[in-house]
Amino acid sequence: MASSTPSSLSPPEVPMELHARNREKLVRALRDHLAASSRPIRGFVLLQDIASGNALLFAPRLPADYAVWLGEIKPLSYFKERYLVDLVFYVDEMVQVLHDHSGDLGKPLLFLLTKEPIFQMHVHLLRFKFCIALMYVLLRTNNMEMEKFETDVSTLHPILTECRVFKSEMELALIQYANDVSSEAHIEESNATKMKEPFGEVGERIFGILFTGLYVGYEKCKGRHERISVGKHLSSSHVHVWRLQALLIYMYMCYCSVLHYGHSAAPNDRTLKDGDMALFDMGAEYHFYGSDITCSFPVNGKFTKEQIVVYSAVLNAHNAVIMSMRPGVNWIDMHKLAEKTILESLAREGILLGDIEDMMAVRLGAVFMAHGLGHFLGIDTHDPGGYAQGMERPIEPGLRALRTIRTLQEGMVSNYFTFKIIIIHEFGSMLLMFAGIFGCPAIFLPKVIWLSSMVITVEPGCYFIDALLVPAMEDPVSSKFFNCKELGRYRNFGGVRIESDVYVTAEGCKNLTNVPREVWEIEAVMAGAPWPINGSSIKSHRENDPS
């Protein structure tokens, strides 16, 4: 078994230009929408003045004893110089300032996601951390009188989600780093997993691997940070969410016939045993930019014949999709390609009988893969934008679980212009999230040309779930496709999922994930070979295992 080695990864710099581009993208998109709708170019979005581009900063008015407990109280001139903004005010002056900047146009117009208090917001909006941080300021700071403002809660959401569909090259660098850390963690975990080990203990060890790698990286760049903090365990044993400054870890282990194994109804209490397949779906986040990787492997380090059959079916689907991805390809077609590839593999082994096209027509693929093929990745594990305004979710089994039905597009070339940026002083946890997404300090940027790309996960799976198999085997239409005798060998198998993070290019796509995928690679690495496997490692593995 390969010994654990310290990570050599170093966290990349997070350029303020990244956040500036995200802000500019949103303002530009909102301006374009207002112009196309013949609406006046006015209002504030995330406290950016849409009309004038003025950069405003609002800092808390701190009491005198703040200096006793927390240090020097900086003057407003300090914030103006540090954040390179035009004007600086105290938060308790926000109402008057926004009215003054609106001039004679009536009440200031605020583009918001919701007028509800933050604790009442639906959980999916938590992905828009930056907007929530702003609304927290607007709705909760100093009891601001919202009746003095005009609010628009219908315009921003579709525009904001559309802005998240494409990632800039600087965002890709952060997603790549999160993938690199997570790839290392997956490899370390496959080496460390033991038979007769409870799932819960596995989860604690995975956290240690990821945390160690991220902390080592943090130590290498801690001069760029002011402090370090670790969050607490937030949920049940199947999901661990930890935070190291801007570094987060998400994971769950799957008892493979239960897609989300590990909750109050199906606790993480199973003990790994000889012959089991383990499925680990986990990834780190770095400065809110995420990764999402799934690896499946035999806990004893050697695949059985049945495990090879199912694993190869999923790997073939995974590879077929990645080979077929390119601009102009629709994601529904990619999902169906994954289904068809898995069905073909099962038919070759005699598990299924009959014509593959007939199987596809009755949606038999959804019996073995109930979830969607993948989802957008970026800010958080599931970046929004999967369904543009007006897109209808499919209703067919399997397809209705798709998180996007978009047509893949290549990276766009955009003009990026100098503009002024609004920054909110970091004050409280919600504003820290705002600063984390939109960046501090603010800067002025020259006109440049930059590229962006779609980033999406490819995660086909094949599972033997009685809740799906039994109805299909009893159905008069689909029952004819099952070889019940051969299928019986797999009824207690569980399942396999393989997930990689990729981004779309003009020629196809690029895989950001770097873990062993082939059966022989997994067995070699679990036997002690280093990753990536070199020529001498392959020779040694073959000598020790002639089969």
C-alpha positions in Angstrom: 0.0 0.0 0.0 1.4 3.4 -1.0 2.4 5.6 1.9 0.9 8.9 2.4 3.1 11.8 1.2 2.7 15.5 1.9 0.9 17.4 -0.9 3.2 19.5 -3.1 0.3 21.6 -4.3 0.4 25.4 -3.6 -2.8 27.4 -3.7 -2.8 29.9 -6.6 -3.2 33.6 -6.1 -6.8 34.8 -6.3 -6.5 37.9 -8.5 -8.9 40.8 -7.8 -9.4 41.0 -11.5 -11.4 37.8 -11.3 -14.0 39.4 -9.0 -13.9 42.6 -11.0 -14.8 40.6 -14.1 -17.7 38.9 -12.4 -19.1 42.3 -11.3 -18.7 43.8 -14.7 -20.3 40.8 -16.3 -23.4 41.2 -14.1 -23.7 45.0 -14.6 -23.2 44.7 -18.3 -25.8 41.9 -18.6 -28.3 44.0 -16.5 -27.7 47.1 -18.6 -28.2 45.1 -21.8 -31.5 43.6 -20.4 -32.8 47.1 -19.4 -31.9 48.5 -22.8 -33.5 45.6 -24.7 -36.6 46.0 -22.6 -36.8 49.8 -23.3 -36.4 50.4 -19.6 -34.4 53.3 -18.1 -30.7 52.5 -17.3 -31.0 53.2 -13.6 -30.9 51.6 -10.2 -28.4 49.7 -8.0 -27.3 46.1 -8.3 -25.1 44.9 -5.4 -24.9 48.7 -4.7 -23.2 49.4 -8.0 -24.8 52.5 -9.6 -25.9 51.1 -12.9 -26.2 54.5 -14.5 -23.0 56.3 -13.5 -20.7 53.6 -12.5 -19.8 55.4 -9.3 -17.9 53.3 -6.8 -19.3 53.6 -3.3 -18.1 52.0 -0.1 -20.0 51.7 3.2 -18.1 51.0 6.3 -19.6 50.3 9.8 -19.5 53.2 12.3 -17.6 51.5 15.1 -17.9 52.5 18.8 -14.9 53.9 20.5 -14.3 50.8 22.7 -13.8 48.8 19.5 -10.2 50.1 19.6 -9.8 48.6 23.0 -10.8 45.1 22.1 -10.1 44.8 18.3 -7.6 47.4 17.4 -7.3 50.7 15.6 -10.4 52.2 14.1 -9.5 53.1 10.5 -10.7 56.5 9.1 -12.8 56.6 6.0 -9.8 57.9 4.0 -8.0 54.6 4.7 -10.8 52.7 3.1 -11.0 55.0 0.1 -7.3 54.6 -0.5 -7.1 50.9 0.1 -10.2 50.0 -2.0 -9.7 52.6 -4.6 -13.3 53.9 -4.6 -14.7 57.3 -5.3 -16.7 57.9 -2.1 -16.8 56.3 1.3 -19.7 56.6 3.8 -20.9 55.0 7.0 -23.5 52.3 6.7 -26.0 54.4 8.7 -25.8 56.9 5.8 -26.7 54.4 3.1 -30.3 55.5 2.7 -29.5 59.1 2.2 -26.5 58.4 -0.1 -28.5 56.1 -2.4 -31.3 58.8 -2.6 -28.7 61.5 -3.4 -27.2 59.3 -6.2 -30.6 58.7 -7.7 -31.2 62.4 -8.2 -34.7 63.4 -9.4 -35.6 60.0 -10.7 -37.8 59.2 -7.6 -37.1 56.4 -5.2 -33.8 54.5 -5.7 -34.4 51.3 -7.5 -32.8 48.2 -6.0 -32.5 45.0 -8.0 -32.8 42.1 -5.5 -33.4 38.4 -5.4 -36.0 38.6 -2.7 -37.5 41.0 -0.2 -37.9 38.2 2.4 -35.6 38.1 5.5 -32.5 36.1 4.9 -33.5 33.2 7.2 -36.7 32.7 5.2 -35.0 32.4 1.8 -35.0 29.1 0.0 -31.8 27.1 0.3 -31.0 27.2 -3.4 -30.5 31.0 -3.1 -27.7 30.4 -0.7 -25.5 29.7 -3.7 -25.7 33.4 -4.5 -23.7 34.3 -1.4 -22.7 37.7 -2.7 -26.4 38.8 -3.2 -27.5 37.4 0.1 -24.7 39.3 1.8 -25.9 42.5 0.2 -29.5 41.9 1.1 -28.4 41.2 4.7 -27.0 44.7 4.7 -30.0 46.3 3.0 -32.7 44.5 5.0 -31.1 44.1 8.4 -28.5 46.8 9.0 -29.7 49.8 11.1 -33.4 49.0 10.4 -33.3 50.6 7.0 -36.8 51.8 5.8 -37.4 49.7 2.7 -40.5 51.7 1.8 -38.2 54.5 0.8 -36.9 52.3 -2.1 -38.4 50.9 -5.2 -37.5 47.2 -5.5 -37.3 44.8 -8.4 -37.2 41.1 -7.4 -38.0 39.5 -10.8 -35.3 40.8 -13.1 -32.0 39.9 -11.3 -32.4 36.1 -10.8 -32.4 35.0 -14.5 -29.7 37.4 -15.4 -27.5 36.4 -12.5 -27.8 32.7 -13.1 -27.0 33.3 -16.8 -23.8 35.0 -15.8 -22.7 31.9 -14.0 -22.9 29.6 -17.1 -19.5 30.5 -18.4 -16.3 30.6 -16.3 -13.3 32.8 -17.0 -9.8 31.4 -17.3 -9.0 32.7 -13.8 -12.0 30.9 -12.4 -10.8 27.8 -14.2 -7.5 28.0 -12.4 -9.2 27.9 -9.0 -11.5 25.1 -10.1 -8.4 23.2 -11.3 -6.7 23.7 -8.0 -9.7 22.4 -6.1 -9.6 19.4 -8.5 -5.9 18.8 -7.9 -6.4 18.7 -4.1 -9.5 16.5 -4.4 -7.8 14.1 -6.8 -4.9 13.7 -4.4 -7.4 13.0 -1.5 -9.2 10.4 -3.5 -6.0 8.5 -4.3 -4.8 8.7 -0.6 -8.2 7.4 0.5 -8.2 4.4 -1.9 -4.8 3.5 -0.4 -6.0 3.8 3.2 -9.4 2.1 3.0 -9.5 -1.2 4.8 -11.9 -4.1 5.1 -13.8 -4.3 8.4 -13.8 -0.5 8.7 -17.0 1.4 9.5 -18.0 4.0 6.9 -18.0 6.7 9.6 -14.3 6.2 10.3 -13.6 6.3 6.6 -15.2 9.7 6.5 -13.2 11.1 9.4 -10.0 9.9 7.7 -11.0 11.5 4.4 -11.4 14.8 6.1 -8.0 14.4 7.6 -6.5 13.8 4.2 -8.2 16.8 2.5 -7.6 19.1 5.5 -3.9 18.2 5.7 -3.4 18.9 2.0 -5.3 22.2 2.2 -3.5 23.2 5.4 -0.1 22.5 3.9 -1.0 24.6 1.0 -2.3 27.3 3.3 1.0 27.3 5.2 2.8 28.0 1.9 0.8 31.0 1.2 -0.4 32.2 4.6 1.4 35.5 4.1 -1.5 36.4 1.7 -4.1 35.7 4.5 -4.7 37.3 7.8 -6.0 34.4 9.8 -7.1 30.8 9.8 -10.3 29.3 11.1 -11.9 25.8 11.0 -15.6 25.3 10.9 -17.4 22.7 12.8 -19.1 19.5 11.6 -22.3 20.7 10.1 -24.4 17.6 9.4 -24.9 13.9 9.7 -22.1 11.4 9.2 -22.5 11.1 5.4 -21.6 14.7 4.6 -18.7 16.5 6.1 -18.5 20.3 5.5 -15.4 21.9 6.9 -13.9 25.3 6.2 -10.3 26.4 6.3 -10.5 30.2 5.6 -11.6 30.0 1.9 -11.0 26.2 1.7 -14.0 23.9 2.1 -14.4 20.2 2.0 -17.6 18.4 0.9 -18.0 14.6 0.8 -20.2 11.6 1.3 -19.7 7.9 1.0 -22.3 5.8 -0.8 -23.4 2.3 0.0 -23.8 1.9 -3.7 -27.4 0.8 -4.0 -28.5 3.9 -2.0 -27.6 7.0 -4.0 -27.4 9.3 -0.9 -26.3 6.9 1.7 -25.9 8.2 5.2 -28.8 10.0 6.9 -31.2 9.4 9.8 -33.1 6.7 7.8 -29.9 5.0 6.4 -27.1 5.9 8.8 -23.4 5.5 7.9 -23.1 2.3 10.1 -22.2 -0.3 7.5 -18.8 -2.0 7.9 -16.7 -2.6 4.8 -16.1 -6.2 4.0 -14.2 -8.3 1.5 -15.9 -8.1 -1.9 -17.5 -4.7 -1.3 -17.2 -1.8 -3.7 -16.7 1.6 -2.1 -18.1 4.8 -3.8 -16.6 8.1 -2.6 -18.2 11.4 -3.9 -16.2 14.3 -2.5 -14.4 17.5 -3.4 -12.8 20.6 -2.0 -13.7 24.2 -2.5 -11.1 27.0 -2.8 -12.4 30.6 -2.4 -15.9 29.3 -3.1 -14.8 27.6 -6.3 -15.6 23.9 -6.1 -14.7 20.4 -7.4 -16.9 17.3 -7.4 -15.2 13.9 -8.0 -16.5 10.4 -7.6 -14.4 7.3 -7.5 -15.5 3.7 -7.1 -13.1 0.9 -6.2 -13.0 -2.5 -4.5 -12.1 -2.2 -0.8 -9.7 -5.2 -1.0 -7.8 -3.7 -4.0 -8.8 -6.4 -6.5 -11.8 -6.3 -8.8 -14.0 -9.4 -9.1 -15.5 -10.4 -12.5 -18.9 -8.9 -11.6 -17.2 -5.7 -10.4 -15.3 -5.4 -13.7 -18.5 -5.8 -15.7 -20.3 -3.0 -13.9 -17.3 -0.7 -13.5 -16.3 -1.1 -17.2 -19.9 -0.3 -18.2 -19.8 3.0 -16.4 -16.2 3.8 -17.4 -17.2 3.2 -21.1 -20.1 5.6 -20.7 -17.9 8.2 -18.9 -15.3 8.0 -21.7 -17.8 8.0 -24.5 -19.4 11.2 -23.2 -16.1 13.0 -22.7 -15.0 12.0 -26.2 -18.3 13.2 -27.7 -18.5 16.6 -25.9 -18.0 19.6 -28.0 -19.8 22.9 -28.8 -23.2 22.3 -30.4 -23.9 19.0 -28.6 -27.0 18.9 -26.4 -26.7 17.6 -22.8 -29.8 15.5 -23.2 -28.1 13.6 -26.0 -25.0 13.1 -23.8 -27.2 11.7 -21.0 -28.8 9.3 -23.5 -25.4 8.3 -24.8 -24.3 7.4 -21.3 -27.5 5.3 -20.9 -27.1 3.6 -24.2 -23.4 2.7 -23.5 -24.3 1.2 -20.2 -27.2 -0.8 -21.7 -24.9 -2.1 -24.4 -22.4 -3.3 -21.8 -25.0 -5.1 -19.8 -26.4 -6.7 -22.9 -23.0 -8.0 -23.9 -22.8 -9.8 -20.5 -26.2 -11.3 -21.0 -27.8 -9.3 -18.1 -30.2 -7.7 -20.6 -31.8 -9.2 -23.7 -33.2 -7.6 -26.9 -32.7 -4.5 -29.1 -30.9 -1.6 -27.5 -33.0 1.0 -29.3 -36.2 -0.7 -28.0 -34.7 -0.5 -24.5 -34.0 3.2 -25.0 -37.6 3.8 -26.3 -39.1 2.5 -23.0 -36.5 4.5 -20.9 -34.9 1.3 -19.5 -31.6 3.3 -19.0 -33.3 5.2 -16.1 -33.7 1.9 -14.2 -30.0 1.6 -13.9 -29.1 5.3 -13.8 -31.9 7.3 -12.1 -29.9 10.5 -11.7 -28.8 13.1 -14.3 -25.5 12.9 -16.1 -24.0 16.0 -14.6 -24.3 19.6 -13.4 -22.6 23.0 -13.8 -19.7 23.5 -11.5 -18.1 26.7 -10.2 -19.2 28.8 -7.3 -20.3 25.9 -5.0 -20.7 22.3 -6.1 -23.8 23.1 -8.2 -23.4 26.4 -10.0 -26.7 27.8 -11.2 -27.7 28.3 -14.8 -28.6 24.8 -15.8 -32.1 25.9 -17.1 -32.3 29.2 -18.9 -35.5 31.2 -18.5 -38.2 29.4 -20.7 -36.5 26.0 -20.7 -38.8 23.2 -19.7 -37.6 20.3 -17.6 -38.1 16.9 -19.3 -40.8 14.6 -17.7 -39.4 11.2 -18.8 -37.8 8.9 -16.2 -34.1 9.7 -15.8 -34.3 12.8 -18.0 -36.4 14.7 -15.4 -33.4 14.4 -13.1 -31.1 16.4 -15.4 -29.7 19.5 -13.8 -29.3 21.1 -17.3 -30.6 20.5 -20.8 -28.4 23.2 -22.4 -26.5 22.8 -25.6 -22.8 22.9 -24.9 -21.0 26.1 -26.1 -17.4 27.0 -26.5 -15.7 29.7 -24.5 -16.6 33.2 -25.6 -14.3 36.1 -26.3 -15.4 39.2 -24.4 -14.3 42.9 -24.3 -13.7 43.9 -20.7 -13.7 47.7 -20.0 -12.4 49.8 -17.2 -15.1 50.4 -14.6 -15.5 51.3 -11.0 -16.3 48.7 -8.3 -18.3 48.8 -5.2 -17.0 47.1 -2.1 -18.7 46.5 1.2 -16.3 46.5 4.2 -16.1 43.0 5.7 -18.1 43.1 8.8 -19.7 39.9 10.1 -19.8 36.5 8.6 -22.3 37.4 5.8 -20.2 40.3 4.6 -17.1 38.1 4.7 -18.9 35.9 2.2 -19.6 39.0 0.1 -15.9 40.0 0.2 -14.9 36.4 -0.6 -17.0 36.3 -3.8 -16.5 39.9 -5.0 -13.0 40.5 -3.7 -11.1 43.1 -1.8 -9.5 45.5 -2.6 -11.2 47.0 -5.6 -9.0 47.9 -8.5 -9.3 49.7 -11.9 -8.6 47.6 -14.9 -7.6 48.3 -18.5 -9.5 47.0 -21.5 -8.5 43.4 -22.2 -9.8 40.4 -24.2 -10.6 37.3 -22.1 -12.1 33.8 -22.6 -14.7 31.9 -20.7 -15.9 28.3 -20.7 -18.7 26.0 -19.5 -17.6 23.7 -16.7 -19.7 20.7 -16.1 -19.5 17.3 -14.3 -19.7 14.0 -16.2 -20.9 11.4 -13.7 -22.6 8.3 -15.2 -23.6 5.5 -12.9 -25.0 2.0 -12.9 -26.9 0.8 -9.9 -28.9 -2.3 -9.0 -31.7 -0.8 -6.9 -34.7 -3.0 -6.0 -37.0 0.0 -5.8 -36.4 0.5 -9.6 -35.7 -3.1 -10.7 -38.7 -4.8 -9.3 -41.3 -2.6 -10.9 -39.4 -2.8 -14.3 -39.2 -6.5 -14.1 -42.9 -6.8 -13.4 -43.9 -4.3 -16.1 -45.4 -6.1 -19.2 -43.4 -3.8 -21.6 -40.0 -3.7 -20.0 -39.9 -7.2 -18.3 -38.9 -8.9 -21.6 -35.5 -7.2 -21.6 -34.3 -8.8 -18.3 -32.4 -12.1 -18.1 -33.6 -12.7 -14.5 -31.1 -15.6 -13.9 -28.1 -13.5 -14.9 -29.4 -10.4 -13.2 -29.8 -12.3 -10.0 -26.0 -12.4 -9.6 -26.0 -8.6 -9.4 -29.0 -7.9 -7.3 -26.9 -7.4 -4.1 -24.0 -5.7 -6.0 -24.9 -2.1 -5.2 -23.5 0.1 -8.0 -20.8 2.2 -9.5 -20.5 5.9 -10.3 -17.5 7.7 -12.0 -17.4 11.5 -11.9 -15.0 13.9 -13.5 -15.0 17.7 -13.9 -14.5 19.0 -17.4 -14.7 22.2 -19.3 -15.8 22.8 -22.9 -13.3 23.9 -25.5 -13.6 24.8 -29.1 -12.3 21.4 -30.1 -14.1 19.3 -27.4 -13.4 19.4 -23.7 -10.6 19.1 -21.1 -10.7 16.9 -18.0 -9.7 18.8 -14.9 -9.7 15.6 -12.7 -6.6 13.4 -12.4 -7.3 10.1 -10.7 -6.9 6.4 -11.6 -9.8 5.3 -13.8 -8.8 2.1 -15.6 -9.2 -1.2 -13.6 -5.5 -1.9 -13.9 -4.6 1.6 -12.8 -6.8 1.4 -9.6 -5.4 -2.0 -8.7 -1.8 -0.9 -9.2 -2.2 2.3 -7.2 -4.0 0.4 -4.4 -1.1 -2.1 -4.4 1.4 0.7 -3.8 2.2 2.2 -7.2 2.6 6.0 -7.3 0.3 8.1 -9.3 0.7 9.0 -12.1 1.9 5.5 -12.9 5.3 5.5 -14.7 6.8 2.7 -16.8 8.7 1.0 -14.0 5.5 0.9 -11.9 3.6 -0.8 -14.7 6.4 -3.4 -15.1 6.5 -4.1 -11.4 2.7 -4.4 -11.2 2.7 -6.9 -14.1 5.5 -8.9 -12.6 3.7 -9.2 -9.3 0.3 -9.9 -10.9 0.7 -11.8 -14.1 -3.1 -12.0 -14.6 
